[in-house]
Amino acid sequence: MLYHVSQTAGIQVLTPRVSTHGKAYVYAVENPVTGLLFGTRHDDFDFIIISSHDNIPVIYECYPDAFHSIFNGKCCSIYEVREEGFQRGRTSWDAELVCEQDVPVVKETAVNDLYSRLLTEEAGGRLILYQYENSPEYKKRVSEHIVDRLIRFDALDIPDERLQKHYGCIIAELKHIMDGHLL
């Protein structure tokens, strides 16, 4: 079985939707805990999400209290789907599988408190959570990730209050070094 997690309850058939990849897909993962990390809206500017060598999801906050502010008070549904039609390697994230056709839901499980559920998964060793640290090593990891995403998503000139609040200094410095004065 594969897992698709959504804020929307009661879905019988998952339909392909266009996301950051620019192509309409139904997204799924093999690990339901990884799926839970997508039970509410957030993006690459909130978290770094990877998998450990044991296929345990690892999440790093990109700014203080991101985990609590994003997941607290949220609910979602875990949808189990069959693997038929799903393909690996169509996106840049190995944990992600996609399907270009409608996918019937086999089973739905409601999660009424996503924040508590994720903390339970962490306590059980099925999730690794790194809360934001004010250390040079942690800040370096986040900065590298954010710079990559700002450039990759062409987000330096997007008027986004959240990006300015958390990454305004990085954005200003990137714009400065990219203005041509160093050539």
Disulfide bonds with the S-S distance in Angstrom:
none
